[in-house]
Amino acid sequence: MTYVKDTKTLTLAGGLAVLQAAIAEAEKIGQPMCISVVDTGGNLLAFGRMDGSKALSVISTRNKAVTSALSNEPTGGAHADRRAAGDAGPGKQVDQPDRRHPDPC
């Protein structure tokens, strides 16, 4: 029986890289966002509030990131990694990569 397992967790440098990538994506789509990056335990590693984002989203973005980390699911709903059947044609689903994206605040 194994009592210990090796795990990987995001470092501060990794968290800052994720934050910078999320900011770049938000700028690309023209949507100011609040972005929280947490480790696998839900502990805050990096945070950014872009100019023009909603102040109330400071709290909700962290809660959303923690929920995502602790449930090991991407943000954006239970099936955020799949397109809706209507987008792919009747009765079909199209797989998309499991990527966690910040949502507009």
Backbone bond lengths (Angstrom), bond angles and torsions (degrees), N, CA, C in turn:
res aa  C-N    CA-C-N  psi(-1)  N-CA   C-N-CA  omega(-1)  CA-C   N-CA-C  phi
1 M - - - 1.448 - - 1.535 108.37 -
2 T 1.322 116.40 137.88 1.461 121.77 179.46 1.528 109.59 -97.70
3 Y 1.325 115.93 131.16 1.458 120.71 -179.66 1.523 113.54 -106.44
4 V 1.312 116.67 -10.94 1.462 121.43 -177.70 1.524 108.28 -136.03
5 K 1.327 116.43 142.13 1.458 119.99 175.21 1.517 109.36 -131.28
6 D 1.307 115.30 150.87 1.454 121.02 176.34 1.520 108.34 -82.03
7 T 1.308 116.35 135.84 1.461 120.80 177.39 1.515 109.31 -130.74
8 K 1.292 115.11 158.90 1.457 121.40 175.48 1.512 107.92 -113.08
9 T 1.315 116.26 141.37 1.458 120.51 177.14 1.524 108.60 -137.52
10 L 1.280 115.89 154.10 1.450 122.58 -179.00 1.527 110.54 -70.50
11 T 1.312 116.35 133.79 1.471 121.27 176.65 1.524 109.52 -87.28
12 L 1.313 116.36 172.60 1.465 120.48 175.58 1.526 109.99 -59.74
13 A 1.331 116.89 -44.82 1.467 119.88 179.16 1.525 110.46 -60.20
14 G 1.332 116.98 -40.53 1.460 120.83 177.30 1.512 111.83 -65.41
15 G 1.339 116.31 -41.34 1.458 120.96 178.48 1.513 112.12 -62.42
16 L 1.327 116.49 -41.19 1.471 120.40 178.65 1.526 111.07 -67.84
17 A 1.334 117.04 -35.41 1.463 120.45 176.96 1.532 110.48 -65.80
18 V 1.325 116.75 -41.14 1.468 120.94 177.01 1.524 110.05 -62.92
19 L 1.327 116.31 -43.92 1.468 120.62 179.26 1.523 110.87 -59.96
20 Q 1.327 117.10 -46.35 1.467 120.35 -179.79 1.529 111.39 -63.11
21 A 1.329 117.04 -39.70 1.472 120.43 178.28 1.527 110.94 -65.60
22 A 1.325 116.60 -39.53 1.470 120.42 178.90 1.527 110.97 -66.82
23 I 1.316 116.56 -40.28 1.472 120.50 177.31 1.524 109.98 -62.76
24 A 1.327 116.95 -43.91 1.468 120.74 179.10 1.533 111.00 -60.80
25 E 1.331 117.09 -41.98 1.464 120.85 178.48 1.534 111.26 -65.55
26 A 1.331 116.72 -41.92 1.471 120.77 178.73 1.526 110.59 -63.13
27 E 1.323 116.62 -40.69 1.469 119.99 177.45 1.522 110.84 -65.49
28 K 1.332 116.07 -39.40 1.465 121.35 -179.97 1.525 111.52 -60.75
29 I 1.340 116.91 -39.88 1.466 119.54 -178.97 1.524 112.48 -91.96
30 G 1.352 117.17 -1.70 1.455 121.08 176.65 1.519 114.48 72.29
31 Q 1.333 117.20 31.30 1.463 121.50 -178.06 1.525 110.03 -123.89
32 P 1.349 117.35 106.18 1.471 119.04 176.80 1.528 110.40 -64.19
33 M 1.322 115.85 136.85 1.460 120.62 -175.48 1.522 111.67 -136.47
34 C 1.316 113.98 159.97 1.454 122.41 164.79 1.520 104.90 -100.45
35 I 1.329 117.25 132.29 1.455 120.95 -174.25 1.522 109.31 -129.73
36 S 1.327 115.95 123.76 1.461 122.13 175.41 1.518 108.37 -114.79
37 V 1.328 115.72 135.10 1.457 121.51 175.75 1.525 106.67 -119.59
38 V 1.324 116.01 124.26 1.462 121.11 -178.83 1.526 109.33 -122.32
39 D 1.336 115.62 161.55 1.456 120.24 175.16 1.529 109.74 -85.89
40 T 1.316 117.29 -175.69 1.459 120.52 -176.32 1.522 113.22 -64.75
41 G 1.326 117.39 -20.07 1.466 121.39 176.80 1.514 113.01 -90.14
42 G 1.334 117.70 1.21 1.458 121.49 -179.81 1.519 114.14 83.96
43 N 1.326 116.86 12.74 1.472 121.09 179.61 1.523 110.37 -85.63
44 L 1.321 116.35 132.12 1.457 121.60 -176.81 1.527 111.34 -63.88
45 L 1.332 116.22 127.25 1.460 122.35 175.87 1.519 111.44 -106.51
46 A 1.335 116.16 -40.22 1.470 120.25 -177.23 1.524 108.91 -151.17
47 F 1.317 115.02 149.50 1.463 120.75 179.48 1.516 108.89 -147.18
48 G 1.318 115.38 143.42 1.458 120.66 174.42 1.513 110.28 -144.32
49 R 1.314 115.56 136.84 1.469 121.00 174.13 1.514 107.00 -118.81
50 M 1.310 115.75 109.17 1.455 120.94 -177.76 1.523 110.69 -73.18
51 D 1.320 115.80 149.64 1.458 120.59 175.38 1.523 108.94 -56.98
52 G 1.322 116.25 131.62 1.459 121.30 178.82 1.512 114.46 92.91
53 S 1.327 117.93 -4.79 1.463 119.48 177.57 1.524 109.63 -80.72
54 K 1.314 116.17 164.12 1.462 121.04 -177.42 1.533 111.12 -79.09
55 A 1.316 116.66 132.01 1.462 121.63 -177.76 1.523 112.39 -62.42
56 L 1.303 117.45 -36.61 1.468 120.39 -179.25 1.527 112.13 -64.42
57 S 1.310 116.50 -24.18 1.460 120.69 -178.75 1.521 113.12 -71.99
58 V 1.314 117.82 -11.48 1.467 120.69 175.88 1.525 109.64 -56.44
59 I 1.317 116.88 -42.07 1.468 121.70 -179.03 1.526 110.64 -78.34
60 S 1.317 116.65 -47.11 1.468 119.21 -174.17 1.526 112.55 -67.08
61 T 1.327 117.93 -33.17 1.463 119.13 -179.89 1.532 111.39 -66.47
62 R 1.328 116.90 -36.40 1.474 118.95 177.57 1.527 110.05 -69.06
63 N 1.326 116.52 -44.57 1.467 119.63 178.48 1.526 111.46 -58.86
64 K 1.314 115.73 -41.35 1.459 120.74 -179.55 1.533 110.84 -65.59
65 A 1.329 116.51 -41.64 1.466 120.69 178.92 1.526 111.23 -64.88
66 V 1.334 116.76 -42.10 1.467 121.08 178.99 1.527 110.02 -63.32
67 T 1.316 117.05 -45.66 1.463 120.90 178.96 1.528 110.58 -59.88
68 S 1.311 116.74 -42.98 1.457 121.17 178.97 1.526 111.52 -62.08
69 A 1.331 116.41 -45.16 1.467 120.29 -178.80 1.524 111.57 -65.85
70 L 1.321 116.90 -45.31 1.458 120.11 -175.59 1.525 113.01 -73.67
71 S 1.322 117.40 -26.19 1.467 120.24 177.86 1.529 111.52 -95.14
72 N 1.338 116.27 -4.63 1.463 121.98 -179.68 1.527 111.41 55.64
73 E 1.316 116.01 42.32 1.464 123.44 179.25 1.522 109.01 -129.75
74 P 1.329 117.75 148.51 1.463 119.59 176.69 1.526 111.31 -68.01
75 T 1.312 116.84 157.31 1.463 120.18 175.87 1.522 108.83 -72.90
76 G 1.328 116.19 161.57 1.449 120.00 175.95 1.509 114.51 101.77
77 G 1.303 118.28 10.77 1.455 120.32 178.15 1.514 111.99 114.64
78 A 1.310 115.03 171.36 1.454 121.41 -174.78 1.526 112.53 -64.21
79 H 1.324 117.98 -28.47 1.456 120.72 -177.32 1.524 110.93 -124.56
80 A 1.312 116.40 44.69 1.458 120.26 -178.33 1.523 112.05 -67.43
81 D 1.339 117.61 -18.07 1.455 120.08 -178.91 1.529 112.71 -88.45
82 R 1.319 117.73 6.51 1.465 121.98 178.56 1.522 109.70 -130.98
83 R 1.323 115.74 146.47 1.464 120.11 173.55 1.507 109.08 -78.17
84 A 1.298 116.16 152.49 1.472 120.35 175.11 1.518 109.13 -63.12
85 A 1.310 116.64 148.07 1.457 121.71 -178.07 1.527 111.49 -55.46
86 G 1.310 116.99 -35.75 1.464 120.79 -179.93 1.509 113.44 -64.48
87 D 1.325 117.69 -26.25 1.458 121.36 179.16 1.523 111.99 -74.37
88 A 1.335 117.34 -24.96 1.453 121.43 -175.95 1.525 112.36 -103.33
89 G 1.304 116.71 -4.65 1.456 120.45 -175.67 1.517 109.56 111.35
90 P 1.305 118.37 165.21 1.455 121.62 -176.02 1.526 112.74 -57.94
91 G 1.326 115.86 126.83 1.448 122.05 174.65 1.514 116.67 71.25
92 K 1.321 118.39 12.36 1.466 120.67 -177.38 1.526 110.33 -118.56
93 Q 1.315 114.39 148.88 1.457 121.19 171.90 1.511 107.75 -123.89
94 V 1.311 116.91 143.14 1.452 121.87 179.06 1.514 108.07 -113.21
95 D 1.334 116.51 124.34 1.456 120.13 178.24 1.518 109.88 -69.24
96 Q 1.303 114.69 139.89 1.450 122.08 172.54 1.515 106.91 -123.80
97 P 1.337 118.14 157.89 1.454 119.15 178.18 1.520 111.53 -60.82
98 D 1.319 116.86 147.43 1.459 122.12 177.19 1.523 108.11 -79.12
99 R 1.321 115.80 88.85 1.460 120.92 -179.07 1.509 108.64 -119.55
100 R 1.293 115.81 136.00 1.454 120.19 178.15 1.521 108.62 -92.65
101 H 1.302 115.50 119.96 1.458 121.75 -179.26 1.515 110.34 -112.80
102 P 1.314 116.16 143.01 1.463 117.06 170.47 1.511 108.76 -68.06
103 D 1.286 117.75 148.06 1.443 121.66 177.69 1.517 108.77 -103.03
104 P 1.339 117.02 150.62 1.461 119.71 179.33 1.518 111.57 -55.63
105 C 1.314 116.30 139.12 1.465 119.28 177.72 1.499 109.55 -96.82
